[in-house]
């Protein structure tokens, strides 16, 4: 007697494994998150470099950070309190 998959021409084996779809989705999410974290780091480095070189007004930078940050630990990094 033949199995159902062999009678159907192997159709059951051609279906995507839901676990592998979930794994691929998780991996894509991790990569997107890692890409975003890297972009944030690079933007931060570029902005700080410009402030250090005097290409961006430090007072303007501090106002921007004062407006953007609310957590005490984050504000302390920039001596905002």
N, CA and C atoms as a LAMMPS dump frame, in Angstrom:
ITEM: TIMESTEP
0
ITEM: NUMBER OF ATOMS
243
ITEM: BOX BOUNDS ff ff ff
-5.0000000000000000e+02 5.0000000000000000e+02
-5.0000000000000000e+02 5.0000000000000000e+02
-5.0000000000000000e+02 5.0000000000000000e+02
ITEM: ATOMS id mol type element x y z
1 1 1 N 0.842 -1.179 0
2 1 2 C 0 0 0
3 1 3 C 0.885 1.239 0
4 2 1 N 0.505 2.244 -0.77
5 2 2 C 1.297 3.467 -0.879
6 2 3 C 0.769 4.514 0.086
7 3 1 N 1.655 5.424 0.45
8 3 2 C 1.245 6.476 1.379
9 3 3 C 0.442 7.54 0.637
10 4 1 N -0.266 8.342 1.396
11 4 2 C -1.072 9.418 0.826
12 4 3 C -0.192 10.398 0.058
13 5 1 N 0.965 10.739 0.607
14 5 2 C 1.86 11.69 -0.056
15 5 3 C 2.326 11.157 -1.399
16 6 1 N 2.629 9.87 -1.468
17 6 2 C 3.111 9.337 -2.746
18 6 3 C 1.975 9.242 -3.754
19 7 1 N 0.751 8.977 -3.31
20 7 2 C -0.396 8.933 -4.224
21 7 3 C -0.723 10.315 -4.763
22 8 1 N -0.453 11.361 -3.963
23 8 2 C -0.744 12.73 -4.388
24 8 3 C 0.443 13.347 -5.113
25 9 1 N 1.399 12.549 -5.445
26 9 2 C 2.554 13.078 -6.154
27 9 3 C 3.488 13.867 -5.262
28 10 1 N 3.498 13.572 -3.965
29 10 2 C 4.405 14.255 -3.052
30 10 3 C 3.927 15.631 -2.646
31 11 1 N 2.662 15.927 -2.803
32 11 2 C 2.137 17.259 -2.502
33 11 3 C 2.378 17.644 -1.052
34 12 1 N 2.287 16.7 -0.146
35 12 2 C 2.477 17.017 1.263
36 12 3 C 3.904 17.484 1.523
37 13 1 N 4.859 16.949 0.801
38 13 2 C 6.244 17.346 1.027
39 13 3 C 6.563 18.689 0.377
40 14 1 N 5.719 19.173 -0.519
41 14 2 C 5.957 20.451 -1.184
42 14 3 C 5.446 21.636 -0.374
43 15 1 N 4.642 21.381 0.632
44 15 2 C 4.118 22.468 1.461
45 15 3 C 5.23 23.03 2.326
46 16 1 N 5.149 24.368 2.555
47 16 2 C 6.147 24.995 3.418
48 16 3 C 5.885 24.611 4.857
49 17 1 N 6.942 24.4 5.573
50 17 2 C 6.872 24.078 6.983
51 17 3 C 6.552 25.364 7.75
52 18 1 N 5.439 25.399 8.497
53 18 2 C 5.094 26.614 9.245
54 18 3 C 6.196 27.032 10.213
55 19 1 N 6.911 26.068 10.776
56 19 2 C 7.995 26.396 11.7
57 19 3 C 9.112 27.144 10.98
58 20 1 N 9.412 26.748 9.746
59 20 2 C 10.474 27.44 9.016
60 20 3 C 10.025 28.842 8.601
61 21 1 N 8.727 29.024 8.327
62 21 2 C 8.204 30.362 8.022
63 21 3 C 8.339 31.267 9.243
64 22 1 N 7.995 30.727 10.42
65 22 2 C 8.128 31.5 11.654
66 22 3 C 9.586 31.852 11.911
67 23 1 N 10.462 30.89 11.681
68 23 2 C 11.888 31.125 11.893
69 23 3 C 12.397 32.208 10.937
70 24 1 N 11.98 32.153 9.697
71 24 2 C 12.393 33.162 8.716
72 24 3 C 11.854 34.537 9.105
73 25 1 N 10.619 34.586 9.579
74 25 2 C 10.02 35.855 10.006
75 25 3 C 10.768 36.426 11.216
76 26 1 N 11.103 35.549 12.171
77 26 2 C 11.859 36 13.349
78 26 3 C 13.236 36.517 12.944
79 27 1 N 13.885 35.802 12.032
80 27 2 C 15.21 36.219 11.575
81 27 3 C 15.139 37.565 10.863
82 28 1 N 14.12 37.757 10.041
83 28 2 C 13.953 39.032 9.336
84 28 3 C 13.715 40.161 10.334
85 29 1 N 12.925 39.891 11.373
86 29 2 C 12.662 40.896 12.405
87 29 3 C 13.957 41.244 13.144
88 30 1 N 14.745 40.233 13.488
89 30 2 C 16.02 40.465 14.173
90 30 3 C 16.954 41.309 13.312
91 31 1 N 16.994 41.011 12.018
92 31 2 C 17.873 41.756 11.113
93 31 3 C 17.416 43.198 10.989
94 32 1 N 16.105 43.414 10.886
95 32 2 C 15.569 44.769 10.805
96 32 3 C 15.915 45.551 12.065
97 33 1 N 15.769 44.909 13.215
98 33 2 C 16.093 45.557 14.486
99 33 3 C 17.584 45.884 14.562
100 34 1 N 18.426 44.95 14.16
101 34 2 C 19.875 45.175 14.17
102 34 3 C 20.258 46.305 13.216
103 35 1 N 19.622 46.345 12.047
104 35 2 C 19.893 47.415 11.081
105 35 3 C 19.522 48.771 11.669
106 36 1 N 18.37 48.831 12.334
107 36 2 C 17.933 50.097 12.938
108 36 3 C 18.893 50.534 14.041
109 37 1 N 19.305 49.603 14.891
110 37 2 C 20.241 49.938 15.968
111 37 3 C 21.55 50.471 15.399
112 38 1 N 22.019 49.87 14.321
113 38 2 C 23.259 50.321 13.679
114 38 3 C 23.08 51.722 13.1
115 39 1 N 21.937 51.988 12.482
116 39 2 C 21.671 53.324 11.94
117 39 3 C 21.653 54.367 13.051
118 40 1 N 21.004 54.036 14.164
119 40 2 C 20.941 54.963 15.295
120 40 3 C 22.35 55.273 15.788
121 41 1 N 23.171 54.251 15.903
122 41 2 C 24.55 54.44 16.352
123 41 3 C 25.323 55.343 15.381
124 42 1 N 25.19 55.09 14.098
125 42 2 C 25.917 55.882 13.107
126 42 3 C 25.458 57.334 13.071
127 43 1 N 24.149 57.55 13.19
128 43 2 C 23.63 58.921 13.221
129 43 3 C 24.158 59.639 14.46
130 44 1 N 24.125 58.957 15.593
131 44 2 C 24.639 59.55 16.824
132 44 3 C 26.103 59.933 16.713
133 45 1 N 26.897 59.043 16.133
134 45 2 C 28.32 59.337 15.95
135 45 3 C 28.518 60.549 15.046
136 46 1 N 27.745 60.627 13.972
137 46 2 C 27.873 61.751 13.04
138 46 3 C 27.488 63.068 13.71
139 47 1 N 26.406 63.059 14.476
140 47 2 C 25.955 64.281 15.147
141 47 3 C 26.977 64.718 16.187
142 48 1 N 27.44 63.792 17.014
143 48 2 C 28.422 64.149 18.043
144 48 3 C 29.722 64.662 17.419
145 49 1 N 30.123 64.075 16.316
146 49 2 C 31.332 64.532 15.616
147 49 3 C 31.156 65.979 15.156
148 50 1 N 29.98 66.29 14.624
149 50 2 C 29.732 67.668 14.162
150 50 3 C 29.707 68.653 15.331
151 51 1 N 29.133 68.24 16.456
152 51 2 C 29.126 69.106 17.638
153 51 3 C 30.563 69.322 18.107
154 52 1 N 31.351 68.253 18.167
155 52 2 C 32.748 68.357 18.607
156 52 3 C 33.566 69.274 17.7
157 53 1 N 33.305 69.232 16.406
158 53 2 C 34.047 70.058 15.44
159 53 3 C 33.531 71.494 15.369
160 54 1 N 32.427 71.757 16.055
161 54 2 C 31.841 73.091 16.005
162 54 3 C 30.986 73.324 14.769
163 55 1 N 30.68 72.252 14.033
164 55 2 C 29.849 72.365 12.832
165 55 3 C 28.361 72.419 13.175
166 56 1 N 28.026 72.013 14.372
167 56 2 C 26.647 72.067 14.85
168 56 3 C 26.699 72.786 16.198
169 57 1 N 25.886 73.792 16.352
170 57 2 C 25.867 74.588 17.571
171 57 3 C 25.534 73.712 18.776
172 58 1 N 26.392 73.749 19.785
173 58 2 C 26.19 72.896 20.955
174 58 3 C 24.908 73.256 21.704
175 59 1 N 24.59 74.535 21.787
176 59 2 C 23.362 74.949 22.471
177 59 3 C 22.132 74.397 21.747
178 60 1 N 22.17 74.422 20.416
179 60 2 C 21.061 73.867 19.631
180 60 3 C 20.946 72.357 19.866
181 61 1 N 22.09 71.695 19.894
182 61 2 C 22.113 70.253 20.158
183 61 3 C 21.52 69.948 21.534
184 62 1 N 21.919 70.715 22.539
185 62 2 C 21.42 70.484 23.902
186 62 3 C 19.912 70.736 23.984
187 63 1 N 19.415 71.759 23.274
188 63 2 C 17.963 72.013 23.249
189 63 3 C 17.23 70.826 22.617
190 64 1 N 17.79 70.322 21.528
191 64 2 C 17.178 69.172 20.859
192 64 3 C 17.125 67.972 21.81
193 65 1 N 18.222 67.702 22.498
194 65 2 C 18.272 66.563 23.411
195 65 3 C 17.352 66.797 24.611
196 66 1 N 17.289 68.025 25.094
197 66 2 C 16.404 68.355 26.209
198 66 3 C 14.952 68.082 25.839
199 67 1 N 14.576 68.416 24.611
200 67 2 C 13.213 68.16 24.135
201 67 3 C 12.954 66.669 23.914
202 68 1 N 13.976 65.941 23.499
203 68 2 C 13.793 64.543 23.092
204 68 3 C 13.857 63.54 24.239
205 69 1 N 14.571 63.865 25.294
206 69 2 C 14.808 62.877 26.354
207 69 3 C 13.962 63.153 27.584
208 70 1 N 13.366 62.096 28.122
209 70 2 C 12.558 62.25 29.333
210 70 3 C 13.049 61.363 30.476
211 71 1 N 13.666 60.248 30.167
212 71 2 C 14.138 59.343 31.224
213 71 3 C 15.332 59.96 31.948
214 72 1 N 15.306 59.969 33.281
215 72 2 C 16.401 60.577 34.051
216 72 3 C 17.788 60.039 33.688
217 73 1 N 17.906 58.741 33.482
218 73 2 C 19.217 58.165 33.145
219 73 3 C 19.714 58.684 31.795
220 74 1 N 18.8 58.834 30.838
221 74 2 C 19.182 59.352 29.522
222 74 3 C 19.58 60.823 29.616
223 75 1 N 18.803 61.59 30.376
224 75 2 C 19.089 63.012 30.534
225 75 3 C 20.418 63.231 31.248
226 76 1 N 20.74 62.351 32.192
227 76 2 C 21.998 62.467 32.932
228 76 3 C 23.207 62.294 32.006
229 77 1 N 23.074 61.469 30.975
230 77 2 C 24.183 61.279 30.027
231 77 3 C 24.592 62.583 29.357
232 78 1 N 23.641 63.492 29.22
233 78 2 C 23.9 64.762 28.548
234 78 3 C 23.891 65.936 29.531
235 79 1 N 23.965 65.637 30.831
236 79 2 C 23.967 66.667 31.883
237 79 3 C 22.819 67.65 31.702
238 80 1 N 21.614 67.112 31.507
239 80 2 C 20.453 67.966 31.27
240 80 3 C 19.68 68.297 32.54
241 81 1 N 20.012 67.671 33.638
242 81 2 C 19.308 67.99 34.894
243 81 3 C 20.272 68.43 35.956
